[in-house]
Amino acid sequence: MTKMNKQIADITARIAARSRESRADYLDMIASRRPDSFARLTKSEGNLAHASAGCAVMDKVELLGAGWPNIGIITSYNDMLSAHQPFETYPEIIRGAARQAGATAQVAGGVPAMCDGVTQGEDGMELSLFSRDVIAMASAIGLSHDVYDAALHLGVCDKIVPGLVIAALRFGWIPSVFVPAGPMPSGLPNPEKARVRQLFATGQVGRDELLKAESESYHSPGTCTFYGTANSNQMLMEVMGLHLPGAAFVPPNTPLRQALTEAATQRAAAITAQGEHYMPAGVMIDERSIVNAIVGLVATGGSTNHALHLPAMAAAAGISITLDDFADISAVVPLLTRIYPNGPADVNHFHAAGGMSFVIRELMAADLLHADARTVMGTMRDQTREAVLEDGQLVWREGDAVSGDLDILRPVSDPFSTDGGLRMMDGALGRGVCKVSAVKPEHRIVEAPARVFESQGALKAAFEAGELNKDFIAVVRFQGPSANGMPELHSLSPVLGALQDKGHRVALVTDGRMSGASGKVPSAIHMGPEAANGGPLAFVEDGDLIRLDVDAGTLEIKADLSSRTAAVFRPNKAHIGLGRELFGSFRADVSTSEQGATFFSLLQGTK
C-alpha cells in the first residue's frame, strides 16, 4: 500500500465499503468469463468461418489456425465530428501494427458519435446524454461476437468515451486500451470567441462576424481546443490508465500520433490472457482508479458533465460513488491548471507547458493519487512519462519537473486555488454541482429574486425583450433526464455572461446541465430531485428570493414551498421529431442525475 493523503485514503475506503457486494458480484462475473484459450476457439466451425470470412488472407490463416490473439476495434469514426474524423484511417494502421505484434485486428463495430457543438441549443441536443447509453449498447453488440482477446476503443468526445468505458467494463475480462485522436491546432483564442458570442447576443455584431469567429475557432480535424467534456475525457483516460502515457493531447495526423496508435495496438496484443501480462479491464479499473479520476477532474477544473458520467462508468465496474465523494475530494485537492474557460490558454498550450505528465507527477508527489493503481502499461507511476520520437522510434521519457508556464500550469506547492474546481450545491432546492474554477470570487455569492423559465428558449426570449436587465437568479426547470433527456443549456452562457458583464448579479439554477466549457456565471446544475419528478424547483415562483453561495456550497430560498402545489411538467412537441420519440423508455426509466442519469441498472438500489 502506497502512502496516501488521509482524506483521499478515507474516501477511497468508504467507496470500497459501500461497493463491497456489488464489486464482488462484478468480479465474480468477469472471472467466470476468463478465457482458457483464444476466445474464438469456443466457436463452432460455422461460427468461426463467419467471423473470418471477410478478412485479408494473411489474417484469415491466423484466425482459423488460432495462432495469434485477435483484437476487436470499436470505432466512433464519422467525418462530421472533427474530433473523430482522424479515426478514418486507424483500422488499417491498427491491422498493420497488429500483424507486426503477432496479432490480428478486426473492426468489431461502429458506434454513433454526435457532436454537441452542432446540436447546442437545437432539438437534437435532447438525444445527446442518452447517446452515451446507446454507445455502450452498440459497443456491447460489437463485442458480443465473443471472438476477441483484447479491444481497442476509438473515441474522444463528450458522451462517446463514457459510453465506450461502460461497455469496456461490462466486458471486463477483455483487456482494453483507449486510442485518442488529439486536438486540432489552436485557432481564434477562446476568450475572443466568447467575446464575439456575447456581442452577437446583445445585437452588436451580425451573423457574418459570428460565423467568421466560430469558423476560426473550429477549423480543422481534431478535438476542439477548449477544456470541455471532450478534453476532460482525454485527461480521465490518462489518469485512469486506459491511455498509453502521454497519448491524450498529441495532435492528429502527425508521426507521433501514428506511433502512439501503433504502440496501443501492440500493448493490447501484449496484455491478453494468452500472454504473461494479462490485464483485464475490469480488474485494472477499481476504486483507486475511480478516485484518481475524480482527483484529476477537480485538479484540472474539468467538465461538470463528469459528475454524471463518472457515477455511470463506476457503476459498470460495480463501484458506487456519490456527489459527497466529489465534494470531499475537491475540498483537499488543489487546482493546478488554468485552461479555457478557466483561463485564456487552450489544451495545446497546456500540453506544451508540461501537460498530463506534470499534473500526474505533482498529484502523486503530494500523495493525492493512488500511485499503485493499475494501468495498461503497469501502474500510475508509468503515467508520469511523456511520449516522444527519437530517430523515428517511439520512446517514453520522464516529463519536465518544472512547469513551462505558471499562468497555465502550477505545482501543488503553488496552486491557483487550494481546493479543486467543483462544488456540491446543497440546500432547500435540492442537490447539484457547480464548476467554480472559472467563476471569479466577486461573482460567487448571488442573492436575488427568482425568474422562472421552463425552457432555455423562454429565457432567451425574455432577454431579447429587454426584461432581464436587473439582478435575478434564473431557474430553468423541466430540463432533467426524465423531462427532456437533459440537454446542455450552453446557449444561455452568452446571454447570462452579457448581463453579468453589465454589472447585474445573475446566476443559474437548473435540473439540466451546462456545457463542459461553461463556468463564467455561477450555476447550480444537475439539481435533484428534478422538477419533472416533483423536486423543489417545481415549487419555485417568480420573485422568490434565492441565495446561491458557491463558496459555502449552499442554495437556499426564502419562501415556504410546503404550502404550494408543484408546477406540472407537460410533455409537448419536444418529445416528437428528430427521433426523440424513440427514447421514451429512456426518459421513463432513467436514474437520477446523481446516479449518473443512466438507463442501466448496474448497481443495487438504482432504478
Secondary structure, DSSP 8 states (H G I E B T S, - for coil): -----HHHHHHHHHHHHHTHHHHHHHHHHHHHT--SS-GGGGS-HHHHHHHHTTS-HHHHHHHHHT-S-EEEEEE---SSSTTTGGGGGHHHHHHHHHHHTT-EEEEEEE-----HHHHTTSGGGGGHHHHHHHHHHHHHHHHTT---SEEEEE--STTHHHHHHHHHHHTTTS-EEEE---B----S-HHHHHHHHHHHHTTSS-HHHHHHHHHHHS-SSSB-SSSSHHHHHHHHHHHTT-S-TT-TT--SSSHHHHHHHHHHHHHHHHTSTTSS----HHHHS-HHHHHHHHHHHHHTT--TTHHHHHHHHHHHTT----HHHHHHHHHHS-B-B--TTSSS--HHHHHHHTHHHHHHHHHHHTT-S-TT-EETTEEGGGGGEEEEEETTEEEEEE--SS-S-TTTB--TTS-SBSS-SEEEEEETTEEEEEE-TTS-GGGSEEEEEEEEESSHHHHHHHHHTT---S-EEEEE-S-SHHHH---B-GGGHHHHHHHHHTT--EEEEESSB--TT--SS-EEEEEES-GGGT-GGGG--TT-EEEEETTTTEEEESS-GGGS--------GGGSSTTGGGGHHHHHH---TTTTS-S---STT--
